[in-house]
Amino acid sequence: MSLSWLPLFLVLLSLLGGTQGAWNLRQIRNKLHRQQQAESFKSFYTRFGLPRGALSYTTALEGYLTQPLDHFNRRNNATYRQRYWINEAFWQRPGGPVFLYIGGEGSLSEFSVLSGEHVEMAQKHQALLVSLEHRYYGASINEDGLTLEAIRFLSSQQALADLASFHLFISQKYNLTRNTWICFGGSYPGSLSAWFRLKFPHLVYAAVASSAPVRAKLDFTDYNKVVGHSLSDPVIGGSAKCLDLIRRGFQRVDSLLKLGNVTQLEKDFFSCEALRGPDDFSEFVSNLADIFMGAVQYNGEIKGNDVQGLCQIMTTEGMKSAYEGLKKVNKAYMEATALKCVENSYQKSVEDLNSTKINPVGVGERQWYYQTCTEFGYYQTCEDSSCPFSPLITLSSQLALCPRIFQIPLESVQKSVQFTNEFYGSNHPKSSRIIFVNGDIDPWHALSVLKNQSHSEVAIFINGTAHCANMSPSRPNDPPSLQKAREVRMQIVESSLIVYTGTLKHSNLLN
C-alpha cells in the first residue's frame, strides 16, 4: 500500500488532538500514546532521510487475521478480526529471523514495525518485522466486544493463543521453516513477551520483556513506594526536600477535606464540578497524585511533565507553602494538557467505564480495568505510611469498581490474582532466553524480574530510566546507563541468533 507524506502527517495530527476522560492518569497515558506515534513518525522519516514535500513510500502491510473468539472451546464458532502489521524491508529471505512486536492495552499503528529499538535491531540482523494488536484493543474487536457477555473472552491466556495462531499464519504465509523468532514487548506486552516464550518455547526462541510486571499483585503498595523514592532521587532532578513538600501538601489537602472545606479545594484545583462526598474526595486526591505518579513513571517521555520540572515548582524559593506548590503543579499540568478544569466526579468515571462504545484509537480503559479485575489487580494504593500522597487512595475504592462495572465479586479478584501467579510463575518464571529490562525509577519494576534467574534468563537494571524507556529509538542524548543497556541487549540478541543458527557452539549469555 502506498501513501504520501501529507495524508499520513494529517492522520498523525488528528491523533494529537485533545483527550477526554475522568482521570488524570488516563490523560497522561493517552497523551503519551499520541506523542509516541508522533515521535515514531518523526524518527521514521529522519532515519530514512526523506526530503520535504509530498513523497510516496511503501508503508508496512496492514492486514486482519480471523481468530477464534475462544481458543479453548472449539465448539464456540464465534470469531473476530485481529489487526497485524508486516515490514519486509530489511528481511533477508528466506532464512532471516522474525521479530515479533506484541501489542497491549492500546491500539497499534504501522509504526510498530517501522520505528523503535526493535526495528533498529531488525535492520542490523535483516529480520522480518511483524506486530499483532491485542484482542479487544484498537481495531481488533467486534462491535459488541465491550458488553458484559462478550468481554469475558478478553484475557492474557487468549492473547497468547492469538500469538500462537499468528505465528502459524506468518509461517504459512512466508513458508518459514527454521527461522528464528524473537518477541518484544513493553509493560503488559512485556509480560506477554516473557509468557509467550514460557508457554510456547517451541515457537519463539527468545524474548525481550521491557518493564514487564510479571507478578500480579492485588494491593500494589510498592508502586507509590518507588514513586516516593524517585521523587527524592537527585539523578533525575528530585530531592528529599521536594518529596517532603509533596507529602506536606497532601497532608494539607487531607486536612481541608476532614474540615469540610471542600469549596476551597474545588476553587484552588479547578474542579469541573462540586465534590459530593467520599467517592469524589478519593477521585480528587487520586487525580492530584496522578500528576506526580505519571511524571515518575514516564519521566522524560512527555515534555513538560517530569520529576525535575515538578520538583522545581515545589521547591521554588519564596513559595508560601507546600499547598501552594501543589496548586501550581496542578495549574502547570492543566496548561500542558489544555484542560479548563479537572473532572473529579466518581460517577463520571463509573459512566466512562460502563460505556461499551468502541474507540479504535488510544488506550482501552474499560478493557484494561476488566483485566485488572479478572487477572492482575495492580491497584496502586496509598494506605501505607511510606506513600507521599493521600491515604484516601484505598484498595477498597478501586476494588469496588469490579462488582459495580463488571459484576465480578470482590473475593474472586484476589483468587484471579493468585491464579495468574500460579499459571505464569510470578517473578520467578522457570524459562530460558528471556531478557528482562527495567529502569530503577519505574514503579513497575517492583513486579518484574530484577536478578538473573539462570544463565539464560538475563535481568538488565538501568539507573535513572523510567517505564519502557529502552524501547524508543536510540538517541544521541540517551544517558550513559541506557546506552550501555542497549549495547548489552544487542549483544544478547546477537548471541541468541548466533547460537540458533549453529555458527557458535556455546554462548556465555544465552544457553
N, C-alpha and C positions, 0 to 999 in steps of 0.2 A: 504494500500500500504506500502511495506517495502523497506527502503533504508538503505544503510550502511553509516557509518560516512564519509568515504573518498569521495564518489561521491558528497554528499551534500556539503562537505567542498570545493571541487573543483568548484561546482556551485557558491558558495559564493565568492570564489577567483575571478571568472570571473566577478562578479559584482563590484569588487574593481579596475577594470582597469580604464584607462584614459577616460575623457569625452571630447566631442567636443561641442562647442556652441559659440554664438556670445556675450553672456552676462556673466559678472562675477557672477551675482546672479544666473544665470542658472547653472554655475559651482558649486556654493556653494550648491544649492538645490539638485542637483544630487549627489554631494559628500555626503551630509547628508543622502540622501535616501539610498545610498550604505552602509554608515557607520552604519546606524540604522539596516540594515539587518545583518551586521556582528556582531553588539553588541547583537542583538536578538539571533543569533546563539550561541554566547558565553554564554549569560545569560541562554538559554535553557539547554545547556549541564552542566553548573555549577549548576543550580537548581536541576537537576536530578542526578548529581554526576556520570555521566557515565565515565568509565575508558578509558584510551587511547587505540588506536587500532581500527580496523575495526569492529564495533559492529552493529548489526541490531536493529532497534527500530521501533515502529509503529508511523508513521507520521500522521499529520492531513489528513483528507479526502478532496481531491480536486474534484470539480465537476463543471458542467456547466448547467445552467438553461436557457431554451429557453424563451426569453422575447419578448413581442411586441415592435417593434421599436417606435411605437407611441401609448401610453396607452390611449390617449384621442380621438382617431379616430379608432374605431374597424373595419371600412371598409378598413383600411390600413392593409393588411395581412403580411407586412414585419416584420421580426424578427431578433434578434441577440442572440448570446450565451453569457451569463454573468457568470463569474467565481466566485465561492464561496469556502470557506473552513469550515470544521467542526472538532471540537475536542470534543470527547465524554469521554475523560479520567477521568474527575472529576465529571461527571454528576451523580446525584442520580436519577435513573429512578423510576417512570415515572414523578414525580411531581416536580423535581428540576427546578430552574429558568433557563432562557435562556438569555445569554449575547450576544448581537449583536454588533460587531465591524464594523463600517461603513467606507468604502473606499472613497478616494477622488481623487485629481488630479495627482495621481501616481499609479503605479502598486502595487498590494498586493502580499504577499507571504504567505506560510504556517505559518510564524511566527506571522501573525496577530491573530492567535488563539493559539500560543504556548508561547508567551513572551509579557511582558508588565504588567502594573499595573492592567489592567482589568483581566488578566489571574490569577494574584495572588488573586484577589477578587473571581474569579470563583472557584479556588481551595478551598478557605475557605468556600464558600457557595454552593459548589457542583453543579455548574451550567454547562449547555451545552453551549459550545462556538461556535459561528458561525460568519463568516465575509462575506461581499459582496463587491466585487470590483465595483467601479463606472463605469457606462456605458461610453464607448469611451476611457477608460484608460486601460493600461496594456493589457491583453489578451481579454478583454470584448468589442470587437469592430469588425465590419465586415471589409472585405478587402478594401472596398470603403468608409469606415467610415469618412475619413477626407476630402472628396470632399465637395465643397460648397453645393451641393444638399443634401448630406447625413448628414452633421454635424448639420443641423438645428434641429435634434431631440436630441441634447445634451442640457440639462437644469436641474436645480435643481428640478424642478417640476416632470419631467420624472424620475429623480433619486429617488425621494420619492415614486413614483408609483412603481418603481422597488423594493423598500424595502417592500412595502405592498404585492406585489406579492411573494417576497421571504419569507415573514412571513407566507403566506398561504402554500407555498411549504414545509417549515420546519415543520409546524404544521401538515400537512398531512403525511409527511414522518415519523414522530415520534409519530403520533396520540396524539398530545398535545391538551389539553382542557383548563384547568385553570392555566397553567404555567405562572409565572411572567416573563415578558420581560423587560429588561433594555438595552438601547442602549448607545454606547460610540463612541465618535469621537473627533478629534482634528483639529483645524484650520478650513478650509472649511467643512470637515466632522463633526467638532464640531457644526457648524451651522446646518448641515443636521440632526444631532442628536437631537438638540433642535426643529427643524422644524418637524421632524417625530413625536415627542411627541405632538407638537402643532396641527398638521393636522390629525394625526391618534391616538388620545388618547385611542381609543378602542383596539388598537393593542399593544401599548407599554406603560408600567405602569410608567416608569421613564426614565430620560435621563441624561447623563453626557456630558456636552459640554465644552471641553477644548480649550482655546484660540480661541473662536468662534466669528468671525466678523459678527454678525447677522445684523448689519446695513450696507446696501450698501451705497457707497459714491463715487461720480464721482471724485472729486478733493480731494484726501486723503492727505491733507497737514499735518494733525496731526501725520501721520506716522513719518515724519522726525523731528517733534517737540519732540516726545518721544525719537527718536534716539539721538537727541542733549542732552536731559536731561539725558539719560542713559550714554552717553559718559562722563558726568561730575559727575556721581554717584560714590562716593568712596567705596560704599558697594561692587561693582563689579570691582574695580580697576580703575575707571575713575577719572577724576578731572577737575576742571574748567580750569586749565592750558592746559590740553590735548584738551579739546573742543576748546579753543581759538586758539591753534596752528593748529588744523584741519581747522578751519574757515579761518585763515590767509593763510594756504597752498592753499586752494581752491581759495581764492582771487587772489593769485599769478598766479595760473593756468588760471583763467579768464582773468587776465591782459595780459598774454602772448598770449592768443587766440585773444584778441582785437588788440594787436600789430601786429598780423600776424606771430608771431614767432612759427609757427607750427612745424617746423623741430626739434627744441629743445625738444618740448613735445614728439614728436614721438620717439626720441632717449632716453630721460630720462625715459619714461614709457614703452619702448619696444613694441611699436605698430607694429602689423604684417604688416600693410600697411600704406601708406600715408593718412593723414586726408584730405578729399576732400570736405570741405565746412561745412555749419551749421549742417546738419544732422549727419555727422561724429563727429563734435565737441560735439554735445549733447550725442552721443553714448559714446564718450571718457570719458566725465565727469561723465556720469551715471555709467560706468564700474568702475571708481575710487571710486565713492561714494558707489557702491555696496559692496566693501570690508568692509566698516565701517557699513553699514546697515546690512549686513549678520552677522558680528561679534556681533552686538547688538541683532538681532532677534534670533540667535541661540547660544547665549553666553554660553560657557561651553559645548556645544554639539558637536562641531567639534574641535578636537585637533589642537592647533596652530593658531586658529582664534577666539580670544575672546577679550573683551574690555580691560582687563588688559594687554594683550600682545601688542595690538596696541598702547595703551597709553604709555607703557614703551618705545616703539620705538620713539613715537612722542616727549616724554619729556626727552630723553636721554641727559645727561649733555654733553655739547660740540657740540651738533647738530648745524650746521651752520645756518640753517633757517627752518621755518615751511615747506617750499617747499621741502627741503632735507628730512624732515621727511616723507612727502608723497611718495617720491621716494623710501625710504627704506621700507615703509609699502607695497608698490606695489611689490617690489622685493621679500620681505618675502612671500607675498601671492602667487606669481608666483612659488617660490621654493616649497611651501607647496602643490600646485596643479600640479606641474610638467609641467608648461606652459613655452614654449620657447619665446612666445610673446603673446600679448593681442589683440584679434580680436575686432577692433573698427569700422569696416565697417557697416554703416547703411544698405547698400544694401545687405550685407551678412545676416544681421538679417531678412530683408524682405524675402530673399530667404529661410531661415530656416523656417520662419513662413508659407511660401507658400507651403512648402513641404507636400505632402499627403502620404508620406511613413510611414507605421505603425512601431512603436518601442514598443515592448511588455514589455520593462523594463524601469524603471525610470519615470521621470516626463513628462507629456504630455504638451509641451509648446504651440503648436498650439491650442489644445483643450482648455487649460486654458485661453489663450488670447481671444478666441472666447467667453468664458463665461464672461470675463470682459466687452466685447463689448455688450453683449446681456442681462446681468443681474446685474453685481456688480460694474463696474467701478474699484475702488480700485487703481487708478493711483497715485503713490507716487511721488509727485511733490516737487519742491524746490523754488517756486516763492514767498513764504512767508519769511519775514526778519528773522524769528526765525530759518530757515533752515541753518545748518552749511556748506552746500555744494554749488554747483554752481546753479545760477538761470537759467542756460540753460536746467535744468531738468524740462521741462514745461509740462503742461497738453496738450497743442496742439500737441506737438511732439509725445506723446503717443496715443492720440485720433486719430491722422492721420492714424494709422495702421488699424483702424476698417474699413473705406471705402476702403483702399488700399488692404488689405488682404481678407476681407470678404464681401466687397460691402455693408457695413452697413452704412447708412447715419449718420453723426455726431449728428443730432438732435434726432435720435432715441435712441442713447446711454443714454442720460440723461433721456428720458422717460422710458427706461427699468429699470434704477436705481430707479426711483420714483415708478414704479410698484412693483419692488421687495420689497421695504419697505412697501408699502400698503398691499401686499399679505401676508407678514410674520409678520408685526408689528414692524419692525426695532428693536431697542434695548429696546423696551417696549412690548415684546410679552405677550399676555394675555393667559397664560397657567398655568400649575401646575407641580410639581415634576420634575423640571429641575435644575440641579446643574451646574452653570456657574463657571468655574475655569480659572483664569487669573494670569499672572505674571506682576509685575509692570514695568519691563524693556522691556517687549514685546511690540513693536509698535502697534500690532494688538489689544491690549486691548482697544484702543481708540474707537473701533467699537463694543465692546462687552457689556454685562450686568455686571455692577460693583457693583450694590446695589440690595439688595433683593427687588423683585417686589411684593412679598406677602409672607405669611408664608410658602408657598410651592415652591417658586422659590428662590433658595439659591445661593448667589454670594460669591465665595471664592477668595480673592485677596492675592497673595503670594509675599512677599517682596524679591527682589533680584533674581527672576527667569525669564526665558525667554520663548520663544514660545513653548507651549506643553511640558514643562519640567516635568510636573506631570505625563505624560503618560508612561514614561520609567519605567523599573523595579526598585523597590526600592533598594537603595544602602546605605551601612553604612555611606558613607561620604555625604549623602544628607544634605543640610543646614537645621537648625532647623525649619525655616519657612516652608520648603517643607515637612519635616517630620510631622509637625503639621497639615498641609493641608491634607496630606494623611490620617491621623487619623480621621479628621473631615469628609472627604469624605467617608471613610469606614463606619463611624457611620451613615451617611445619607443613604447610600446604604443599610445597615443593617436595619435601621428603615423602609425603603421602603419595604423590603422583609417581615419584621415582620408585618407591617400594612396590607399588601396584603393578607398574609396567615391567618389573623384573630387572631393571637396569642396575639396581643396587640390592645387594642381598640382605643388608641389615641397616636399620636407621636407629640412632640413639633417641630420636624424637618421637617417632611413631613406630610401634612394633605390631 
